[in-house]
Amino acid sequence: MASKAQETQKTFFRVTDSIPEETWYWAALASIGISAVLKLNKRDNWALFVGQWPPTFLLFALFSRLLRPSQK
């Protein structure tokens, strides 16, 4: 019998597998841009918060590429 953690993991993989790899790259670029705009508008705390998202998006893209190397 699968545990709740295993079911959650399966759901997570199903969702992330359905998102194209390039979407993660665009999300990283968008969050960099949003962070810059927030910084220019003197919203420093929000700029730092959003500025920490790109590495996560890039890791999702890398994970997607490692998981499905034949798809480009």
Rosetta constraint file for C-alpha pairs under 8 A:
AtomPair CA 2 CA 6 HARMONIC 5.98 0.50
AtomPair CA 2 CA 7 HARMONIC 6.63 0.50
AtomPair CA 3 CA 7 HARMONIC 6.40 0.50
AtomPair CA 4 CA 8 HARMONIC 6.12 0.50
AtomPair CA 5 CA 9 HARMONIC 6.13 0.50
AtomPair CA 6 CA 10 HARMONIC 6.21 0.50
AtomPair CA 7 CA 11 HARMONIC 6.25 0.50
AtomPair CA 8 CA 12 HARMONIC 6.15 0.50
AtomPair CA 9 CA 13 HARMONIC 6.22 0.50
AtomPair CA 10 CA 14 HARMONIC 6.12 0.50
AtomPair CA 11 CA 15 HARMONIC 6.25 0.50
AtomPair CA 12 CA 16 HARMONIC 6.17 0.50
AtomPair CA 13 CA 17 HARMONIC 5.78 0.50
AtomPair CA 14 CA 18 HARMONIC 6.47 0.50
AtomPair CA 15 CA 19 HARMONIC 7.00 0.50
AtomPair CA 16 CA 64 HARMONIC 7.86 0.50
AtomPair CA 17 CA 64 HARMONIC 7.09 0.50
AtomPair CA 19 CA 23 HARMONIC 6.84 0.50
AtomPair CA 20 CA 24 HARMONIC 7.47 0.50
AtomPair CA 21 CA 25 HARMONIC 7.14 0.50
AtomPair CA 21 CA 61 HARMONIC 5.29 0.50
AtomPair CA 21 CA 64 HARMONIC 6.19 0.50
AtomPair CA 21 CA 65 HARMONIC 7.13 0.50
AtomPair CA 21 CA 72 HARMONIC 7.81 0.50
AtomPair CA 22 CA 26 HARMONIC 6.32 0.50
AtomPair CA 22 CA 61 HARMONIC 7.29 0.50
AtomPair CA 23 CA 27 HARMONIC 6.08 0.50
AtomPair CA 24 CA 28 HARMONIC 6.23 0.50
AtomPair CA 24 CA 57 HARMONIC 5.20 0.50
AtomPair CA 24 CA 58 HARMONIC 6.31 0.50
AtomPair CA 24 CA 60 HARMONIC 6.62 0.50
AtomPair CA 24 CA 61 HARMONIC 5.44 0.50
AtomPair CA 25 CA 29 HARMONIC 6.33 0.50
AtomPair CA 25 CA 57 HARMONIC 6.81 0.50
AtomPair CA 25 CA 58 HARMONIC 6.30 0.50
AtomPair CA 25 CA 61 HARMONIC 6.80 0.50
AtomPair CA 26 CA 30 HARMONIC 5.98 0.50
AtomPair CA 27 CA 31 HARMONIC 6.07 0.50
AtomPair CA 27 CA 54 HARMONIC 7.36 0.50
AtomPair CA 27 CA 57 HARMONIC 6.57 0.50
AtomPair CA 28 CA 32 HARMONIC 6.33 0.50
AtomPair CA 28 CA 53 HARMONIC 6.91 0.50
AtomPair CA 28 CA 54 HARMONIC 4.23 0.50
AtomPair CA 28 CA 55 HARMONIC 7.37 0.50
AtomPair CA 28 CA 57 HARMONIC 5.52 0.50
AtomPair CA 28 CA 58 HARMONIC 6.56 0.50
AtomPair CA 29 CA 33 HARMONIC 6.33 0.50
AtomPair CA 29 CA 54 HARMONIC 7.16 0.50
AtomPair CA 30 CA 34 HARMONIC 6.08 0.50
AtomPair CA 31 CA 35 HARMONIC 5.92 0.50
AtomPair CA 31 CA 50 HARMONIC 6.13 0.50
AtomPair CA 31 CA 51 HARMONIC 6.46 0.50
AtomPair CA 31 CA 53 HARMONIC 6.57 0.50
AtomPair CA 31 CA 54 HARMONIC 6.32 0.50
AtomPair CA 32 CA 36 HARMONIC 6.26 0.50
AtomPair CA 32 CA 50 HARMONIC 7.56 0.50
AtomPair CA 32 CA 51 HARMONIC 5.91 0.50
AtomPair CA 32 CA 54 HARMONIC 6.77 0.50
AtomPair CA 33 CA 37 HARMONIC 6.27 0.50
AtomPair CA 34 CA 38 HARMONIC 6.11 0.50
AtomPair CA 34 CA 47 HARMONIC 7.57 0.50
AtomPair CA 34 CA 50 HARMONIC 7.26 0.50
AtomPair CA 35 CA 39 HARMONIC 6.13 0.50
AtomPair CA 35 CA 46 HARMONIC 7.45 0.50
AtomPair CA 35 CA 47 HARMONIC 4.42 0.50
AtomPair CA 35 CA 48 HARMONIC 6.98 0.50
AtomPair CA 35 CA 50 HARMONIC 5.50 0.50
AtomPair CA 35 CA 51 HARMONIC 5.21 0.50
AtomPair CA 36 CA 40 HARMONIC 6.21 0.50
AtomPair CA 36 CA 47 HARMONIC 6.79 0.50
AtomPair CA 37 CA 41 HARMONIC 6.24 0.50
AtomPair CA 37 CA 47 HARMONIC 7.83 0.50
AtomPair CA 38 CA 42 HARMONIC 6.41 0.50
AtomPair CA 38 CA 43 HARMONIC 5.15 0.50
AtomPair CA 38 CA 44 HARMONIC 6.82 0.50
AtomPair CA 38 CA 46 HARMONIC 6.70 0.50
AtomPair CA 38 CA 47 HARMONIC 5.08 0.50
AtomPair CA 39 CA 43 HARMONIC 5.45 0.50
AtomPair CA 39 CA 44 HARMONIC 5.31 0.50
AtomPair CA 39 CA 46 HARMONIC 7.96 0.50
AtomPair CA 39 CA 47 HARMONIC 5.30 0.50
AtomPair CA 43 CA 47 HARMONIC 6.05 0.50
AtomPair CA 44 CA 48 HARMONIC 6.17 0.50
AtomPair CA 45 CA 49 HARMONIC 6.23 0.50
AtomPair CA 46 CA 50 HARMONIC 6.07 0.50
AtomPair CA 47 CA 51 HARMONIC 5.73 0.50
AtomPair CA 48 CA 52 HARMONIC 6.40 0.50
AtomPair CA 49 CA 53 HARMONIC 7.45 0.50
AtomPair CA 52 CA 56 HARMONIC 7.70 0.50
AtomPair CA 53 CA 57 HARMONIC 6.42 0.50
AtomPair CA 54 CA 58 HARMONIC 6.07 0.50
AtomPair CA 55 CA 59 HARMONIC 6.07 0.50
AtomPair CA 56 CA 60 HARMONIC 6.32 0.50
AtomPair CA 57 CA 61 HARMONIC 6.36 0.50
AtomPair CA 58 CA 62 HARMONIC 6.17 0.50
AtomPair CA 59 CA 63 HARMONIC 5.97 0.50
AtomPair CA 60 CA 64 HARMONIC 6.04 0.50
AtomPair CA 61 CA 65 HARMONIC 6.22 0.50
AtomPair CA 62 CA 66 HARMONIC 6.15 0.50
AtomPair CA 63 CA 67 HARMONIC 5.95 0.50
AtomPair CA 64 CA 68 HARMONIC 6.01 0.50
AtomPair CA 64 CA 69 HARMONIC 7.99 0.50
AtomPair CA 65 CA 69 HARMONIC 5.17 0.50
AtomPair CA 65 CA 71 HARMONIC 7.65 0.50
AtomPair CA 65 CA 72 HARMONIC 7.92 0.50
